[in-house]
Amino acid sequence: METANRNLLEKLTSLSDNFPKLGIRLSLAAKELQNAGTPPSEGLLEELMAYGRDFATLKKQGLELAKTSQVSAGAISSFTDLENLIKALASTTESSSSQPFLDILNQILAIAHQEQPEFPPLQPVKAKAKELHQLISNTKSDKLPDDAQALIAETHPLSAILTLVKQGKNLDDEQWLELEEKVNASFGKKLMLAISRGKLTIPNDSSPTTSRIKLPALEELEQNIATQPTNTQKSTAPSLPPLIVVPSGGAETAIDDPDVMILEDPTPRGTKPVDEIIIVPGVEVSQNSPTVERPNTMFGETTNQTSAVSVGLKVLVHIQNIGDRIFGSQEYAGTRGQGFRVEAFQIDIEPSIPGLNLEYMAHVSDIGDTPWLEAGKLAGERGKARRIEGFAVRITGIQAGNYDVFYTAHVQNMGDLPVYSNGAYCGTRNQALRVEGIKIWIEPKN
């Protein structure tokens, strides 16, 4: 595939070299035809026909390669269109061959100490992973460095660290000792000690974990009720059963919250009332959480959450190997678990609402943060193999105070993120983690 792409690029260069300044000469001939009625020379017409034949041949070859590589070709009507297609094919081939190695390094770079964010023994590991990541990313040939091959073969010390952190409890003694020797020899015993004590983890790793639900104290319950966010904001955390609150002493308790049920004091009249507030789980579980993991779900997925008063949106995303796709409010725009990055996006309010508008920004790899862009402008780049790593959206206009905007993203190695709102940044920066899908919606405030 890479050889075919290289040949196409060489033929494209030859096409330009074989017909020097053809456009200028055609333009001059057209003026002569218009002003004096002088027809183009036979030699010029023959060159034009030869150019057309060669262009058609290259276009056909390019489109055939695009089908086998799943690159979105679009309409090819000019030399520039064809050049962009062939460069995109070459870029896709390079990135796809190195992506498995980069995915391993991204997981290693995500390892963190639970108690010390800047854990010193972990810094040489991160430095080595960054060095190797840059080396692989900049390698244009088919042959990757030996360190990259060692990562896939799981013989590299970095692979040993990743295996111990992710699968340590599932390893037998012989496997553990073999990996421990590699880590001790390359990065020292302090790092290995932290691994053995379970201090190193990969935040938001997809590995299953167990957790306990801690019932809140009375003070926490009262504070949570007083600061309860909107229904959409509550869906950012895993859905917990509704609470049933039994007040003591038969006192009336006024709590304006649909998820809290107030029951009367169960103690018989004339007896001493209970001294505590009892909190027990209810029997219904909310189905409206927007962060349910569904691996490999394709774009366009929606949740059960609906709102008759949600603002209409048109969300365009440019997806690696797929191209432009358009989605609506609350629709999942992108892919999951298929390694395709979101390279650009654009948001419009449709139908428009007088006095209501929005702005958005993005963090683009190799570029950084974009400025805040008005609705309808593209954030990111098409066909440049640059990933969106995070973004933010905010409401503008004289009606801004009457609405909230909510959004979330699916990020490589992290999964579905919580729901963010009103200009808060969603995603990562400078961690080489791609956004694979986004979901955005606007709702009026109560």
Secondary structure, 3 states (H helix, E strand, C coil): CHHHHHHHHHHHHHHHHHCCCHHHHHHHHHHHHHHHCCCCCHHHHHHHHHHHHHHHHHHHHHHHHHHHHCCCCCCCCCHHHHHHHHHHHHHHHHHHHHHHHHHHHHHHHCCEECCCCCCHHHHHHHHHHHHHHHHHHCCCCCCCCHHHHHHHHCCCHHHHHHHHHHHHHHCCHHHHHHHHHHHHHHHCHHHHHHHHCCCEECCCCCCCCCCCCCCCCHHHHHHHHHCCCCHHHHCCCCCCCCEEEECHHHCCCCCCCCCEEECCCCCCCCCCCCCCCEEEECCCCCCCCCCCCCCCCCCCCCCCCCCCCCECEEEEEEECCCEEEEECCCCCEECCCCCCCEEEEEEEECCCCCCCEEEEEEEECCCEECCCEECCCCEECCCCCCCEEEEEEEEECCCHHHEEEEEEEEECCCEECCCEECCCCEECCCCCCCEEEEEEEEEECC
